[in-house]
């Protein structure tokens, strides 16, 4: 039996996993954060999980964490405002992570993202504790996107370049789409270390939430950052209002653009038709989404599209920009040319005008979401970790 593993029976071991999730800046989690927390919920039923994370992340996700998990906090703030403050906070988290006294030597250390605040501590602790290293790479930043510009963008891209170089030393890398896998191989990563996984849907939770009335016409859910196309949503909805003057769009989530987006909505006199909800708990988020007719996303960059899959499971018709990562959803969603706000508005108007088409599309989306299982994803990833 390999040292560090405890035998349960002839085919079963208890793993000690140390997971680093240092990237929280707001309550709304990224798709990568959601992924690792969801698989950890399953793994914690049989294995020992320790987490390194800021208190902000813990307070946002207590319902997703097992009470049996050991938590090591790297910072205590409740919210971070401003790019400079975020960078300082990340540096503090990295430094504190390096000097934590871990009660039990982990068999495997997991960096929940490929970014420096997760990867650098993971590599340092891996050498100190003599553990295996797993890294998740959900999405690679794109320097050519018009949504990314200025000094903070350059810092982010430099951060990523350094962290990707460090990631090459990992024993196993999980990716959620073929675009990321191919990009890593093109950048000199060993294909043998890369395993393509996916994401699931919280079907039990979604199906348990009952809604009787569609009170809103459309919604978006995600982090409020420029790369998610949140300002495109305003332009699209202005066009929708010409045909449906009383229609209402909900924007669910929090992020760096929240205050400016809210101010823009007010300045455009759209506050009666566009409502920013801020951060919502998982159950309330599902309730609000189910209260809408259409899910709309103008995102320019996605690693996979968890909010899209959740909207499908909520039985909503989905309209979004045509990103290559959405090919996993096939024809169950309506895709328009990236950046073509007029085409997106026309698609939304068409669905609002034709209830039968909208309901048919929503039913097809619901059906297409059914094979997406967090239990299956958790099992497959754990099997790959055990192979090490």
Buried (B, 14 or more C-beta within 10 A) or exposed (E): EEEBBEEEEEEEBEBBBBBBBBBBBBBBBBBBBBBBBBBBBBBBEEBBBBBBBBBBBBEBBEEBBEEEBBEBBBBEBEEBEEBEEBBEBBEBBBEBBEEBEBEEEBBBBBBBBBBBBBBBBBBBBBEEBEBBBBBBBBBBBEEEEEBBEEEBBEEBBEBBEBBBEBBBEBBBBBBBBEBBBEBBEEEEBEEEBBBEBBBBBBBEBBEEBEBEEEEBBBBBBBBBBBBBBBBBBBBBBBBBBEBBEEBBBBBBBBBBBBEEBBEBBEEBEBEEBBBBBBBBEBBEBBBBBBBBBBBBBBBBBBBBBBBBBBBBBBBBBBBBBBBEBBEBBEEBBBBBEBBBBEBBBBBBBBBBEEEEEBBEBBEBBBEBBEEBBBEEBBEBBBEEBBEE
